[in-house]
Amino acid sequence: MTLRLHLASGNAHKAGEFAALARAAGAPVEIVRPPRMPPVLEDTGTFLGNARKKAAALQAELPARSWVLADDSGLLVDALGGAPGVESAYFAGPEGDFAANLRKLREVMVAVPDGQRQACFYCLLLAAGPAGEEHVFEGRCEGMIAREPAGADGFGYDPIFVPAGHACTYAQLSPAEKNRISHRGQAWAALVSWARQREAG
C-alpha cells in the first residue's frame, strides 16, 4: 500500500525535488504538498528539533491518521566551524533570502584559501506518523565552496557548492544527477528502503 507523506514545507523547490525523487524511485511513497504550510519558527538549534516543529505544525492541521514528512537541511563549512549549519536558511538575516545568504557566504569566504574550502550539505528527513511514531533518515554530500557561483538550476547555496568528484556546482548538474548524489537524495534512499520494508510487513 502506498504511504502518503504530507510534505511539511512551503518551499516549492524542495517539493519539486521530493516529487522527482518519488517518481524516480518507483517506491510505495506519494508526496503530497499541503495547500498551506503553517509558519514555523526554526529556533531549536538542531536539525531534528526543527524538523519535529515543522512536522507537528502540519500534523495539527491534518486528519489524525496522517503521515507527515519534514526535512531540515543545511550547509556546513569547515572553515566557518560548521556554519551556517542549522541556520543556513537565515544566514544573512531572518527573512531567509536565498540571494542574500549566498552573497554573505561568498563575502565571509573571500580570504579562505582554495585548499581549505571544504564543506558538506546535510539533510535530515523525519517521517512522523500517528501516536508519535517517528523515523529519521540522514544524508550527507561532501564537497567544496567555489569562489564564484555558477549554474541556473537548484536553489539556495547550490550555485556555489561543488560536490566531491565533480568539476561543476550542484546548480550545473542535471536534476537526475543531483538527486542521485545529493544529501537529500541519500536521505530519501534510506526512507524508501524503510517504506519498502514497511510495505512488505
C-alpha positions as CSV (number, residue, x, y, z in Angstrom):
1,M,0.0,0.0,0.0
2,T,1.3,3.4,-0.9
3,L,2.4,5.6,2.0
4,R,1.1,9.2,1.6
5,L,3.5,11.7,3.1
6,H,2.3,15.2,3.5
7,L,5.3,17.5,3.0
8,A,5.8,19.9,5.8
9,S,7.4,22.6,3.7
10,G,6.2,25.7,1.9
11,N,9.4,25.6,-0.3
12,A,8.3,24.9,-3.9
13,H,11.9,23.9,-4.9
14,K,12.0,21.2,-2.2
15,A,8.6,20.0,-3.1
16,G,9.7,19.6,-6.7
17,E,12.8,17.7,-5.7
18,F,10.9,15.3,-3.4
19,A,8.3,14.7,-6.1
20,A,11.0,13.9,-8.6
21,L,12.8,11.6,-6.2
22,A,9.5,9.7,-5.5
23,R,8.8,9.2,-9.2
24,A,12.4,8.1,-10.0
25,A,12.4,5.6,-7.1
26,G,9.2,3.8,-8.1
27,A,8.7,3.4,-4.4
28,P,5.4,2.9,-2.5
29,V,5.6,6.5,-1.4
30,E,3.5,9.5,-2.5
31,I,4.5,13.1,-1.7
32,V,1.5,15.4,-1.0
33,R,2.1,19.1,-0.9
34,P,-0.3,20.8,1.6
35,P,-2.3,23.8,0.4
36,R,-0.9,25.7,3.3
37,M,2.1,25.2,5.4
38,P,1.8,26.9,8.8
39,P,4.6,29.3,9.7
40,V,7.3,27.7,11.9
41,L,10.0,29.4,13.9
42,E,13.0,27.2,13.4
43,D,14.7,28.1,16.7
44,T,15.6,24.7,18.3
45,G,19.3,24.8,17.3
46,T,19.2,21.3,15.9
47,F,18.1,19.8,12.5
48,L,16.0,17.2,14.3
49,G,14.4,19.7,16.6
50,N,13.4,22.0,13.6
51,A,12.1,19.0,11.6
52,R,9.9,18.0,14.6
53,K,8.5,21.5,14.9
54,K,7.6,21.5,11.2
55,A,6.0,18.1,11.4
56,A,4.0,19.0,14.4
57,A,2.7,22.2,12.9
58,L,1.4,20.4,9.8
59,Q,0.0,17.4,11.7
60,A,-2.1,19.8,13.7
61,E,-4.0,20.7,10.5
62,L,-4.4,17.2,9.1
63,P,-6.6,14.3,9.9
64,A,-5.5,12.2,12.8
65,R,-4.1,9.3,10.9
66,S,-1.9,11.3,8.5
67,W,1.8,10.8,7.9
68,V,4.0,13.9,7.6
69,L,7.4,14.3,6.0
70,A,9.6,17.1,7.4
71,D,13.1,17.9,6.5
72,D,15.8,20.2,7.8
73,S,19.0,20.6,5.9
74,G,22.0,22.9,5.8
75,L,25.4,23.7,4.5
76,L,28.3,23.0,6.9
77,V,31.5,24.8,6.0
78,D,34.7,23.6,7.7
79,A,36.5,27.0,7.6
80,L,33.5,28.5,9.4
81,G,33.4,26.0,12.2
82,G,30.3,24.2,10.7
83,A,28.4,27.4,9.9
84,P,25.9,28.3,8.6
85,G,24.7,24.8,9.6
86,V,21.3,24.7,11.1
87,E,20.9,28.4,10.4
88,S,21.6,28.0,6.7
89,A,18.2,29.4,5.6
90,Y,18.7,32.5,7.7
91,F,22.5,33.1,7.4
92,A,22.0,36.7,6.2
93,G,19.0,37.5,8.4
94,P,15.6,36.4,9.5
95,E,13.9,37.0,6.1
96,G,15.6,33.8,4.7
97,D,16.6,35.4,1.4
98,F,18.5,32.9,-0.9
99,A,20.4,35.6,-2.7
100,A,21.4,37.4,0.5
101,N,22.6,34.1,2.1
102,L,24.7,33.3,-1.0
103,R,26.2,36.8,-1.1
104,K,27.1,36.6,2.6
105,L,28.8,33.2,2.2
106,R,30.9,34.5,-0.6
107,E,31.9,37.5,1.4
108,V,33.0,35.6,4.5
109,M,34.9,33.0,2.4
110,V,36.9,35.5,0.3
111,A,40.1,35.1,2.3
112,V,39.9,31.3,2.7
113,P,42.5,29.5,0.5
114,D,41.4,27.1,-2.1
115,G,42.7,24.1,-0.2
116,Q,40.7,25.0,2.9
117,R,37.2,25.4,1.4
118,Q,35.8,22.0,2.3
119,A,32.1,21.8,3.1
120,C,29.2,19.4,3.1
121,F,25.5,19.5,2.6
122,Y,23.5,17.6,5.3
123,C,19.8,16.6,5.2
124,L,17.6,15.1,7.9
125,L,14.3,13.6,7.0
126,L,11.6,12.9,9.6
127,A,8.6,10.7,8.8
128,A,6.1,11.4,11.6
129,G,3.0,9.2,11.9
130,P,0.1,8.6,14.3
131,A,0.6,8.3,18.0
132,G,4.0,10.0,17.9
133,E,5.7,7.4,15.6
134,E,9.0,8.8,14.2
135,H,11.5,7.6,11.7
136,V,14.7,9.6,11.0
137,F,16.8,9.4,7.8
138,E,20.0,11.2,7.1
139,G,22.1,12.1,4.1
140,R,25.4,13.9,3.5
141,C,27.3,15.1,0.4
142,E,30.9,16.3,0.7
143,G,32.3,19.0,-1.5
144,M,33.8,22.4,-1.5
145,I,32.8,26.1,-1.8
146,A,33.5,27.6,-5.2
147,R,34.8,31.2,-5.5
148,E,32.1,32.2,-7.9
149,P,28.5,30.9,-8.3
150,A,27.7,29.0,-11.4
151,G,24.6,27.3,-12.8
152,A,20.9,28.2,-13.1
153,D,19.3,25.1,-11.6
154,G,18.7,24.3,-7.9
155,F,18.3,26.8,-5.2
156,G,19.9,28.2,-2.0
157,Y,23.6,27.5,-1.9
158,D,23.5,25.2,-4.9
159,P,25.4,27.6,-7.3
160,I,28.4,27.8,-5.1
161,F,28.7,24.1,-3.9
162,V,30.9,21.7,-5.9
163,P,30.3,18.1,-4.8
164,A,33.2,15.8,-4.4
165,G,34.2,14.1,-7.7
166,H,32.7,16.8,-9.8
167,A,34.0,19.9,-11.5
168,C,30.7,21.8,-11.5
169,T,28.3,23.0,-8.9
170,Y,25.0,21.5,-7.7
171,A,23.3,24.1,-9.8
172,Q,25.0,22.9,-13.0
173,L,24.1,19.3,-12.6
174,S,21.0,17.8,-14.2
175,P,18.2,17.2,-11.7
176,A,18.6,13.5,-12.1
177,E,22.3,13.6,-11.4
178,K,21.9,15.9,-8.4
179,N,19.2,13.7,-6.9
180,R,21.5,10.7,-7.3
181,I,24.4,12.2,-5.3
182,S,22.8,14.8,-3.1
183,H,22.3,14.9,0.6
184,R,18.6,14.9,0.1
185,G,18.8,12.0,-2.4
186,Q,20.8,9.9,0.1
187,A,18.3,10.6,2.9
188,W,15.5,9.8,0.6
189,A,17.0,6.5,-0.4
190,A,17.1,5.5,3.2
191,L,13.4,6.5,3.6
192,V,12.5,4.4,0.5
193,S,14.3,1.4,2.0
194,W,12.2,1.8,5.1
195,A,9.0,2.3,3.2
196,R,9.6,-0.9,1.2
197,Q,10.3,-2.9,4.4
198,R,7.1,-1.5,5.9
199,E,5.1,-2.5,2.9
200,A,6.5,-6.0,3.0
201,G,5.2,-6.3,6.5
